Amino acid sequence: MTTTTTLLEEISAPEGIGRPIPDAATREVIAHAPVHTTEDLDRAIADARAAQPGWAALGHAERSRILHAIADEIEANAEELAVLLSREQGKPLNGPNARFEVGACALWTRAAADTPIEPEVVFEAGESRAEVHYEPLGVVGAIGPWNWPMMISVWQIAPSLRMGNTVVVKPSEYTPLSVLALAAVFNRHLPEGVLTVVSGDREVGASIAAHPGLDKIMFTGSTETGRRIVEASAHNLARLTLELGGNDPGIILPGTDIAAIAENLFWGIFLNTGQTCAALKRLYVHDSQYEQVVETLANLAAAMPSGNGLDEANVLGPLQNEKQFDIVRRLVDDARARGARIVTGGAAAPEHGPLFYRTTVVADIDDGAPLVDEEQFGPVIPVIRYSEVDDAVRRANASSQGLGASVWSSDADAATEVARRVQAGTVWINQHGAINPNVPFGGIKASGYGQEFGVAGLKAVAAPQVIQR
């Protein structure tokens, strides 16, 4: 008789040794995650450095073949990965959520394998010629977030592996199981030492930032933590890609067909229950259509089913952790105290579970309120009036952050003209947060620097070398 070991069983630590990880919806313990130390990190980096020359020597074609095999493996284990992700992170299976995220892991892995990166001829005259080649950096340290733990880990891992680097990953302490399971799938096809997950606390994360054995650090998370990573990495000059927080504005231009944009607008705001760095966080609407937009969003919010992610009917889930729940509640309570109008929501939803918060639309609020000025990272949208487009652009640009933004209009040319004036790494037209593995993505200002995806993403995890004759 044979038994099949599940991914969760494969990665879990024994009770009493590991850290208990709760189900985001019910708060019951799913399993225990291993608790690695800085000594474990040192060993992982040493193993990665030893494995890197052999991995690089395989060449692009073989590494790409292995990445395709990994993508196949992800797809073969997709449902098990999605269920674990839904339980640990909280996002429902359906909608643009857990199954979507696992599918994106396979898609981005294939894209990293298939994106061509050829030597670039930058000068040629007679017998003189200069080419830029892109070589492996060495060992990449990847620090991931809890909101899209699998997908963002793939954004860090797959391009790094494609370019011949080895990778040490430190997942969020809130969602380590998802990343451990994903890495277990990867490692069915990788040589030992090429990819290692170090599941530890913040001390381990801080040690990654300062570790002399790393050639590159990739981080997705808060601006505050990003600043600390810059400081800690300065002494060894590790290269950095930082995708930090966002307080993304959206501007709806006058005369827009609101019914035509309603669904894209809703999901641009409430994707992953608002727990997305590049979600729409503050919405500027012209006086002439203000009440129509507020009513449309409130009606959609009331109609979208929320609850335990394993229920196939639900498309909105809980806040992932108590800290984030408290932030959302504080910001909404402050808005209410300031006289803002809570159109729908505005309270916890304990009938679904301890960390559920009702999908909330807040009107009659202005810049200066913390709900507008801070990143709420939850199922809440402040809707702000404006009278002049120039003023809306000025207010959109007033934030210190600049990850994404969007402009909404029935006139694409008018929207594009306004978009060119908005300060953000990506400005979407009639959508928000839509990403493509072939299109570069990254922030400006306090939202970080460096780009991911496509050729730009491959170059970001490579060392340019000029060959000149």
C-alpha positions as CSV (number, residue, x, y, z in Angstrom):
1,M,0.0,0.0,0.0
2,T,1.3,3.4,-0.9
3,T,0.3,6.8,0.4
4,T,0.5,10.2,-1.3
5,T,2.1,13.0,0.6
6,T,0.4,16.4,0.1
7,L,2.4,19.5,-0.5
8,L,1.2,20.8,2.9
9,E,2.5,17.7,4.7
10,E,5.8,17.9,2.7
11,I,6.6,21.5,3.8
12,S,5.1,21.6,7.4
13,A,7.2,21.6,10.5
14,P,6.2,19.4,13.5
15,E,3.8,21.0,16.0
16,G,5.7,22.5,18.9
17,I,8.7,23.3,16.7
18,G,7.3,25.4,13.9
19,R,5.2,28.6,13.9
20,P,1.4,28.1,13.8
21,I,-0.1,29.6,10.7
22,P,-3.8,30.4,10.9
23,D,-6.5,30.2,8.2
24,A,-7.1,33.8,7.2
25,A,-10.9,33.3,7.3
26,T,-11.4,31.2,10.4
27,R,-8.2,31.8,12.3
28,E,-7.9,28.0,12.9
29,V,-4.3,26.7,12.6
30,I,-3.6,25.3,9.1
31,A,-0.2,23.9,9.8
32,H,3.2,24.9,11.4
33,A,5.8,26.6,9.3
34,P,9.5,26.0,9.8
35,V,11.3,28.7,11.7
36,H,14.7,29.2,10.2
37,T,17.5,31.2,11.7
38,T,20.2,33.5,10.4
39,E,22.5,30.5,10.6
40,D,20.1,28.7,8.2
41,L,20.2,31.7,6.0
42,D,24.0,31.6,5.9
43,R,24.0,28.0,4.9
44,A,21.3,28.6,2.2
45,I,23.4,31.4,0.7
46,A,26.6,29.3,0.8
47,D,24.8,26.4,-1.0
48,A,23.3,28.8,-3.5
49,R,26.8,30.2,-4.3
50,A,28.2,26.7,-4.7
51,A,25.4,25.7,-7.0
52,Q,25.4,28.9,-9.2
53,P,28.3,28.2,-11.6
54,G,26.8,24.8,-12.6
55,W,23.4,26.3,-13.0
56,A,24.7,29.2,-15.2
57,A,26.8,26.7,-17.3
58,L,23.6,25.0,-18.4
59,G,22.9,27.9,-20.8
60,H,19.7,29.7,-21.6
61,A,18.1,26.9,-23.7
62,E,18.4,24.3,-20.9
63,R,17.3,26.7,-18.1
64,S,14.3,27.7,-20.2
65,R,13.4,24.0,-20.8
66,I,13.5,23.5,-17.0
67,L,11.3,26.5,-16.4
68,H,8.7,25.1,-18.8
69,A,8.8,21.8,-16.9
70,I,8.2,23.8,-13.7
71,A,5.3,25.6,-15.3
72,D,3.8,22.2,-16.2
73,E,4.3,21.1,-12.6
74,I,2.6,24.2,-11.3
75,E,-0.4,23.5,-13.5
76,A,-0.5,19.8,-12.5
77,N,-0.7,20.9,-8.8
78,A,-2.8,24.0,-9.4
79,E,-5.8,23.1,-7.3
80,E,-3.8,22.0,-4.2
81,L,-1.8,25.2,-4.4
82,A,-4.9,27.4,-4.9
83,V,-6.6,25.8,-1.9
84,L,-3.6,26.3,0.4
85,L,-3.3,29.9,-0.9
86,S,-6.9,30.6,-0.3
87,R,-6.7,29.3,3.3
88,E,-3.5,31.0,4.2
89,Q,-3.9,34.4,2.4
90,G,-7.7,34.5,2.5
91,K,-8.5,35.3,-1.1
92,P,-11.3,33.2,-2.6
93,L,-10.7,30.4,-5.1
94,N,-12.8,32.2,-7.7
95,G,-12.7,35.6,-9.3
96,P,-9.3,37.3,-9.8
97,N,-8.1,35.5,-6.8
98,A,-6.4,32.2,-5.7
99,R,-6.9,30.1,-8.9
100,F,-6.0,33.2,-10.9
101,E,-2.8,33.7,-8.9
102,V,-1.6,30.1,-9.4
103,G,-2.3,30.4,-13.1
104,A,-0.3,33.6,-13.2
105,C,2.6,31.7,-11.6
106,A,2.7,29.3,-14.5
107,L,2.2,32.1,-17.0
108,W,5.1,34.3,-15.6
109,T,7.4,31.2,-15.4
110,R,6.8,30.5,-19.1
111,A,7.3,34.2,-20.0
112,A,10.6,34.3,-18.2
113,A,11.7,31.2,-20.1
114,D,10.5,32.5,-23.5
115,T,11.5,36.2,-23.4
116,P,14.5,36.6,-25.8
117,I,17.5,38.4,-24.6
118,E,20.2,38.8,-27.2
119,P,23.5,40.7,-27.2
120,E,23.0,44.3,-28.2
121,V,25.2,45.9,-30.8
122,V,25.5,49.5,-29.6
123,F,28.3,50.7,-31.9
124,E,29.6,49.6,-35.2
125,A,32.0,51.4,-37.5
126,G,34.3,49.6,-39.9
127,E,36.1,46.9,-37.9
128,S,35.1,48.5,-34.6
129,R,32.2,47.0,-32.8
130,A,30.7,47.1,-29.2
131,E,28.2,44.6,-27.9
132,V,26.4,44.5,-24.6
133,H,26.0,41.0,-23.2
134,Y,24.0,40.1,-20.1
135,E,25.6,37.6,-17.6
136,P,24.4,36.2,-14.3
137,L,24.8,38.3,-11.2
138,G,25.3,35.3,-8.8
139,V,23.0,34.9,-5.9
140,V,19.7,36.7,-5.6
141,G,17.9,37.3,-2.3
142,A,14.2,37.7,-2.7
143,I,11.9,39.1,0.0
144,G,8.2,38.7,-0.7
145,P,4.9,40.1,0.6
146,W,1.8,38.4,2.1
147,N,-0.8,39.8,-0.4
148,W,0.2,37.9,-3.5
149,P,2.8,35.6,-2.0
150,M,3.0,33.0,-4.8
151,M,2.7,35.3,-7.8
152,I,5.2,37.9,-6.6
153,S,7.7,35.2,-5.6
154,V,7.6,33.9,-9.2
155,W,8.2,37.5,-10.4
156,Q,11.4,37.4,-8.4
157,I,12.4,33.7,-8.9
158,A,11.7,32.9,-12.5
159,P,13.7,35.7,-14.2
160,S,16.6,35.2,-11.8
161,L,16.8,31.5,-12.6
162,R,16.4,32.1,-16.3
163,M,19.4,34.5,-16.3
164,G,21.6,31.9,-14.5
165,N,21.4,33.1,-10.9
166,T,20.5,31.0,-7.9
167,V,17.9,32.3,-5.4
168,V,17.3,32.4,-1.7
169,V,13.7,33.4,-0.8
170,K,12.4,34.9,2.4
171,P,8.6,34.8,2.4
172,S,6.4,37.0,4.7
173,E,5.9,35.5,8.1
174,Y,2.2,35.8,7.5
175,T,2.2,33.5,4.4
176,P,5.2,31.2,4.4
177,L,3.3,28.0,3.6
178,S,2.2,29.2,0.1
179,V,5.8,30.1,-0.8
180,L,7.2,26.9,0.7
181,A,4.7,24.8,-1.3
182,L,5.5,26.7,-4.5
183,A,9.2,26.2,-4.0
184,A,8.7,22.5,-3.4
185,V,7.1,22.3,-6.9
186,F,10.0,24.2,-8.4
187,N,12.5,22.0,-6.7
188,R,11.2,18.9,-8.3
189,H,13.0,20.1,-11.4
190,L,16.0,22.1,-10.0
191,P,19.5,21.0,-8.9
192,E,20.1,21.2,-5.2
193,G,20.9,24.6,-3.9
194,V,19.5,26.5,-6.8
195,L,16.3,27.6,-5.0
196,T,16.0,27.7,-1.2
197,V,13.2,29.2,1.0
198,V,14.3,30.5,4.4
199,S,11.1,30.8,6.5
200,G,12.0,33.0,9.4
201,D,11.1,36.2,11.2
202,R,12.0,39.8,10.5
203,E,15.5,39.2,11.8
204,V,16.1,36.9,8.9
205,G,14.7,39.4,6.5
206,A,17.0,42.1,7.9
207,S,20.0,39.7,7.6
208,I,19.2,39.2,3.9
209,A,19.4,42.9,3.3
210,A,22.8,43.2,4.8
211,H,24.3,39.8,3.8
212,P,27.6,40.1,1.9
213,G,26.9,36.8,0.1
214,L,24.1,38.3,-2.0
215,D,24.6,40.1,-5.3
216,K,21.0,41.2,-5.8
217,I,18.1,41.9,-3.5
218,M,14.5,42.0,-4.7
219,F,11.9,43.3,-2.3
220,T,8.1,43.9,-2.6
221,G,6.6,45.5,0.5
222,S,6.2,48.8,2.4
223,T,8.2,52.0,1.6
224,E,9.4,52.0,5.2
225,T,10.9,48.6,5.0
226,G,12.3,49.4,1.5
227,R,14.2,52.4,3.0
228,R,15.8,50.1,5.7
229,I,16.8,47.6,2.9
230,V,18.6,50.4,1.0
231,E,20.5,51.4,4.2
232,A,21.4,47.8,5.2
233,S,22.6,46.9,1.7
234,A,24.7,50.0,1.2
235,H,28.0,48.5,2.6
236,N,28.1,45.6,0.1
237,L,26.5,47.5,-2.9
238,A,24.1,44.7,-3.7
239,R,21.9,45.7,-6.6
240,L,18.3,46.4,-5.7
241,T,14.8,46.1,-7.2
242,L,12.3,47.6,-4.9
243,E,8.5,47.5,-5.5
244,L,7.1,49.5,-2.6
245,G,3.8,50.8,-1.5
246,G,1.4,52.7,-3.6
247,N,-1.4,55.2,-3.0
248,D,-2.7,55.0,-6.6
249,P,-5.1,57.7,-7.8
250,G,-7.8,57.3,-10.4
251,I,-9.3,60.2,-12.3
252,I,-12.6,59.9,-14.1
253,L,-12.9,62.6,-16.8
254,P,-16.2,64.4,-17.3
255,G,-18.6,62.8,-19.9
256,T,-17.4,59.2,-19.2
257,D,-19.8,56.4,-19.8
258,I,-19.9,55.1,-16.2
259,A,-21.8,52.0,-17.0
260,A,-19.1,51.0,-19.5
261,I,-16.3,51.3,-17.0
262,A,-18.1,50.1,-13.8
263,E,-16.8,46.5,-13.6
264,N,-13.2,47.4,-14.5
265,L,-13.4,50.3,-12.0
266,F,-14.7,48.0,-9.2
267,W,-12.0,45.4,-9.6
268,G,-9.3,48.0,-10.0
269,I,-10.2,49.1,-6.5
270,F,-11.2,45.9,-4.8
271,L,-9.0,43.3,-6.4
272,N,-7.8,40.9,-3.6
273,T,-10.2,42.8,-1.2
274,G,-8.1,45.9,-1.8
275,Q,-4.9,44.3,-0.6
276,T,-2.8,45.0,-3.7
277,C,0.0,47.6,-4.0
278,A,-1.1,48.7,-7.4
279,A,-4.9,48.9,-6.6
280,L,-6.8,52.1,-7.0
281,K,-6.7,53.7,-3.6
282,R,-8.3,57.2,-4.1
283,L,-10.8,58.1,-6.8
284,Y,-11.2,61.7,-8.2
285,V,-14.6,62.2,-9.9
286,H,-15.9,65.3,-11.7
287,D,-18.8,67.1,-10.0
288,S,-21.1,66.3,-12.9
289,Q,-20.9,62.6,-12.4
290,Y,-19.9,62.3,-8.7
291,E,-23.2,60.9,-7.3
292,Q,-23.6,58.5,-10.2
293,V,-20.1,57.0,-9.6
294,V,-20.7,56.8,-5.9
295,E,-24.0,55.0,-6.4
296,T,-22.6,52.6,-9.0
297,L,-19.7,51.6,-6.8
298,A,-22.0,51.1,-3.8
299,N,-24.4,48.9,-5.7
300,L,-21.5,46.7,-7.0
301,A,-20.0,46.5,-3.5
302,A,-23.3,45.4,-2.1
303,A,-23.8,42.7,-4.8
304,M,-20.3,41.1,-4.6
305,P,-20.4,38.0,-2.4
306,S,-17.9,37.9,0.5
307,G,-17.0,35.2,2.8
308,N,-14.8,32.1,3.3
309,G,-12.6,31.7,0.2
310,L,-13.3,28.0,-0.1
311,D,-16.9,28.7,-0.8
312,E,-17.1,28.7,-4.6
313,A,-19.7,31.6,-4.6
314,N,-17.4,34.1,-2.9
315,V,-15.2,36.6,-4.7
316,L,-14.1,38.8,-1.8
317,G,-12.4,37.6,1.4
318,P,-11.0,38.8,4.7
319,L,-8.2,41.1,5.6
320,Q,-5.2,38.8,5.9
321,N,-4.0,39.7,9.4
322,E,-5.1,41.6,12.5
323,K,-2.7,44.5,11.9
324,Q,-4.1,45.2,8.5
325,F,-7.7,44.9,9.8
326,D,-6.9,47.5,12.5
327,I,-5.5,49.9,9.9
328,V,-8.6,49.7,7.8
329,R,-10.9,50.1,10.7
330,R,-9.0,53.1,12.0
331,L,-9.0,54.9,8.7
332,V,-12.7,54.4,8.2
333,D,-13.6,55.4,11.7
334,D,-11.5,58.6,11.3
335,A,-13.3,59.4,8.0
336,R,-16.6,59.0,9.7
337,A,-15.5,61.3,12.6
338,R,-14.5,63.9,10.0
339,G,-18.0,64.0,8.6
340,A,-17.5,61.8,5.5
341,R,-20.4,59.9,4.2
342,I,-20.2,56.1,4.5
343,V,-22.3,55.1,1.5
344,T,-22.0,51.4,2.1
345,G,-20.0,49.2,4.4
346,G,-18.0,51.0,7.1
347,A,-18.0,48.2,9.6
348,A,-16.7,44.7,10.4
349,A,-18.6,41.6,9.1
350,P,-18.2,39.2,12.0
351,E,-20.8,36.8,10.6
352,H,-18.1,35.8,8.0
353,G,-15.2,35.6,10.4
354,P,-13.0,37.7,12.7
355,L,-11.1,39.7,10.1
356,F,-13.8,40.4,7.5
357,Y,-14.6,44.1,6.8
358,R,-17.5,45.1,4.7
359,T,-16.8,46.5,1.2
360,T,-16.9,50.2,1.8
361,V,-17.5,53.3,-0.3
362,V,-16.7,56.7,1.4
363,A,-18.0,59.9,-0.2
364,D,-17.8,63.6,0.7
365,I,-14.1,63.4,1.8
366,D,-11.1,65.4,0.7
367,D,-7.4,65.3,0.5
368,G,-5.8,65.7,4.0
369,A,-7.9,63.0,5.5
370,P,-5.8,59.9,6.4
371,L,-8.1,57.7,4.4
372,V,-7.0,59.7,1.3
373,D,-3.4,60.4,2.1
374,E,-2.4,57.0,3.5
375,E,-2.5,53.6,1.8
376,Q,-5.5,51.8,3.3
377,F,-4.7,48.4,1.7
378,G,-8.2,47.1,2.2
379,P,-11.8,47.0,0.9
380,V,-12.4,50.8,1.1
381,I,-12.4,53.5,-1.5
382,P,-12.6,57.3,-0.8
383,V,-14.3,59.1,-3.6
384,I,-13.2,62.8,-4.0
385,R,-14.9,65.6,-5.9
386,Y,-13.1,67.8,-8.4
387,S,-14.2,70.6,-10.7
388,E,-11.2,71.2,-12.9
389,V,-9.1,68.4,-14.5
390,D,-5.9,70.4,-13.9
391,D,-6.7,70.4,-10.2
392,A,-7.4,66.6,-10.2
393,V,-4.0,66.0,-11.8
394,R,-2.3,68.2,-9.2
395,R,-4.0,66.4,-6.3
396,A,-3.2,63.0,-7.9
397,N,0.4,63.9,-8.1
398,A,0.6,65.3,-4.5
399,S,1.4,61.9,-3.0
400,S,5.0,60.9,-2.3
401,Q,4.2,57.6,-3.9
402,G,4.1,56.8,-7.6
403,L,3.4,53.1,-8.3
404,G,0.3,53.2,-10.5
405,A,-2.5,55.5,-11.6
406,S,-5.4,55.4,-14.0
407,V,-7.5,57.8,-16.1
408,W,-11.1,56.9,-17.1
409,S,-12.8,58.3,-20.1
410,S,-14.9,57.5,-23.2
411,D,-12.4,59.6,-25.1
412,A,-9.2,57.5,-25.3
413,D,-7.1,60.4,-26.7
414,A,-8.2,62.8,-23.9
415,A,-7.4,60.1,-21.3
416,T,-4.0,59.6,-22.8
417,E,-3.2,63.3,-22.7
418,V,-4.1,63.5,-19.0
419,A,-2.3,60.2,-18.3
420,R,1.0,61.7,-19.6
421,R,0.8,64.3,-16.9
422,V,0.3,61.9,-14.0
423,Q,3.4,60.9,-12.0
424,A,3.4,57.1,-11.8
425,G,5.4,54.1,-13.0
426,T,2.3,52.9,-14.9
427,V,-0.8,54.8,-15.9
428,W,-3.7,52.7,-17.1
429,I,-6.5,53.9,-19.3
430,N,-10.0,52.6,-18.4
431,Q,-8.5,49.9,-16.2
432,H,-6.3,49.7,-13.2
433,G,-3.7,47.2,-12.0
434,A,-3.8,45.1,-15.2
435,I,-0.3,43.6,-15.7
436,N,1.3,41.7,-18.6
437,P,4.4,39.5,-18.3
438,N,5.9,41.2,-21.3
439,V,5.3,44.8,-20.2
440,P,7.8,46.4,-17.7
441,F,6.3,47.2,-14.3
442,G,7.8,49.4,-11.5
443,G,7.3,52.5,-9.4
444,I,8.8,56.0,-9.1
445,K,9.2,58.4,-6.1
446,A,8.7,56.5,-2.8
447,S,7.2,53.5,-4.6
448,G,10.6,52.2,-5.3
449,Y,12.8,51.7,-8.4
450,G,13.8,49.1,-10.9
451,Q,11.5,47.2,-13.3
452,E,10.2,43.7,-13.5
453,F,8.7,41.7,-16.4
454,G,9.8,41.3,-20.0
455,V,13.3,42.1,-21.2
456,A,13.6,44.9,-18.6
457,G,13.0,42.3,-15.9
458,L,15.6,40.0,-17.2
459,K,18.2,42.8,-17.5
460,A,17.4,43.7,-13.9
461,V,18.7,40.4,-12.6
462,A,21.8,40.3,-14.9
463,A,25.2,42.0,-15.1
464,P,25.7,44.0,-18.4
465,Q,29.1,43.3,-19.9
466,V,30.5,45.3,-22.8
467,I,32.6,43.4,-25.4
468,Q,34.4,45.9,-27.6
469,R,36.9,45.4,-30.4
